[in-house]
Amino acid sequence: MSRPAPVPPTRGRHLAAFVGGLLVANSAPHLASAATGREHLTPLAGRGSSPLVNLVWGAANLAGGLALVRAAAGPDRRWDRRLVAFELGAVTFAAWMAASEGLAPLNSVPVTSVPHGDQTTTAAPGGAR
């Protein structure tokens, strides 16, 4: 019985770059929520995660993603197809978030029309913007 061929080291580096792209992309909405003082779903505290929890989660995702990208770089420290893998990770995360929020909005607040003088403005319920 023959053993399977060993996985080339570049395959592992491509996977690290892909997962790094996922994590870096995931950090953006959490860090933006923290910076704007808004709640956003995290696995740490659920749907009502505070801005501080989002800061911690976003920073952890960013640090983990950058560590994976650094490990994926290899000794030559030049991008090759690993850049494409990183970008695919980021795009995959963005597409998944757009689709999931479109189908089952967990993080966005429904927008309603609120009359304001002669104009109709758009606002979130409770006056939050």
Wavefront OBJ file of the C-alpha trace (Angstrom):
o trace
v 0.000 0.000 0.000
v 1.453 3.356 -0.976
v 1.361 6.442 1.184
v -0.194 9.637 -0.155
v 2.187 12.230 -1.472
v 3.203 14.815 1.130
v 1.417 18.154 0.975
v 3.729 20.705 -0.592
v 4.633 23.511 1.802
v 3.178 26.069 -0.585
v -0.308 24.553 -0.179
v -0.153 25.184 3.556
v 1.023 28.723 2.933
v -1.838 29.327 0.528
v -4.301 28.049 3.123
v -2.728 30.278 5.792
v -3.031 33.279 3.457
v -6.701 32.417 2.716
v -7.620 32.083 6.401
v -5.612 35.232 7.118
v -7.763 37.057 4.553
v -10.924 35.760 6.248
v -9.764 36.958 9.661
v -8.527 40.354 8.493
v -11.819 40.952 6.665
v -13.770 39.837 9.747
v -11.906 42.349 11.903
v -13.153 45.352 9.911
v -16.849 45.389 10.946
v -15.955 44.713 14.581
v -13.345 47.471 14.721
v -15.741 49.854 12.938
v -18.481 48.993 15.448
v -16.062 49.653 18.300
v -14.966 52.984 16.800
v -18.555 54.152 16.294
v -19.803 52.909 19.662
v -22.259 50.384 18.263
v -23.213 46.844 19.172
v -22.353 44.019 16.798
v -22.663 40.242 17.096
v -19.577 38.431 18.414
v -19.095 34.891 19.704
v -17.811 36.410 22.956
v -21.034 38.104 24.098
v -23.684 37.372 21.485
v -25.903 39.753 19.576
v -25.610 42.676 21.982
v -21.816 42.735 22.150
v -20.624 46.106 23.391
v -18.139 48.287 21.544
v -15.404 47.133 23.949
v -16.132 43.460 23.216
v -16.051 44.301 19.497
v -12.711 46.027 19.941
v -11.289 42.919 21.615
v -12.777 40.548 19.028
v -11.768 42.745 16.080
v -8.225 43.144 17.392
v -7.936 39.385 17.972
v -9.101 38.690 14.412
v -6.724 41.276 12.983
v -3.765 39.977 14.996
v -4.524 36.355 14.109
v -5.002 37.190 10.430
v -1.781 39.168 10.242
v 0.123 36.408 12.043
v -1.142 33.881 9.487
v -0.241 36.185 6.603
v 3.230 36.666 8.065
v 3.649 32.891 8.391
v 2.385 32.411 4.838
v 4.929 34.862 3.474
v 7.788 32.387 3.723
v 11.469 33.221 3.530
v 11.305 35.264 0.324
v 8.772 37.764 1.785
v 7.300 38.405 -1.646
v 3.704 37.946 -2.700
v 2.877 35.393 -5.323
v -0.329 33.385 -5.590
v -0.589 33.708 -1.820
v -1.825 37.244 -2.415
v -4.636 35.791 -4.504
v -5.405 33.325 -1.694
v -5.495 36.205 0.828
v -7.804 38.207 -1.425
v -10.048 35.186 -1.977
v -10.333 34.804 1.794
v -11.339 38.449 2.197
v -13.808 38.304 -0.701
v -15.275 35.032 0.575
v -15.913 36.600 3.961
v -17.414 39.743 2.420
v -19.736 37.714 0.179
v -20.809 35.505 3.083
v -21.562 38.544 5.270
v -23.499 40.315 2.526
v -25.568 37.213 1.798
v -26.190 36.346 5.443
v -27.161 39.896 6.418
v -29.417 40.100 3.370
v -31.205 36.857 4.240
v -31.183 37.047 8.051
v -30.114 40.467 9.329
v -28.536 39.902 12.742
v -26.361 42.997 12.924
v -28.283 45.676 11.056
v -31.134 47.717 12.469
v -34.292 47.923 10.337
v -34.727 51.377 8.846
v -38.076 53.178 8.946
v -39.320 56.436 7.486
v -39.805 59.182 10.054
v -41.571 62.404 9.033
v -39.431 65.452 9.749
v -41.006 68.795 8.876
v -41.665 68.983 5.154
v -39.164 66.211 4.460
v -39.167 62.519 5.200
v -35.907 61.312 6.662
v -34.713 57.804 7.219
v -33.916 56.791 10.769
v -33.483 53.724 12.864
v -36.185 52.985 15.451
v -35.757 54.904 18.689
v -33.986 57.772 16.967
v -30.616 56.014 16.767
v -28.630 56.589 13.606
l 1 2 3 4 5 6 7 8 9 10 11 12 13 14 15 16 17 18 19 20 21 22 23 24 25 26 27 28 29 30 31 32 33 34 35 36 37 38 39 40 41 42 43 44 45 46 47 48 49 50 51 52 53 54 55 56 57 58 59 60 61 62 63 64 65 66 67 68 69 70 71 72 73 74 75 76 77 78 79 80 81 82 83 84 85 86 87 88 89 90 91 92 93 94 95 96 97 98 99 100 101 102 103 104 105 106 107 108 109 110 111 112 113 114 115 116 117 118 119 120 121 122 123 124 125 126 127 128 129
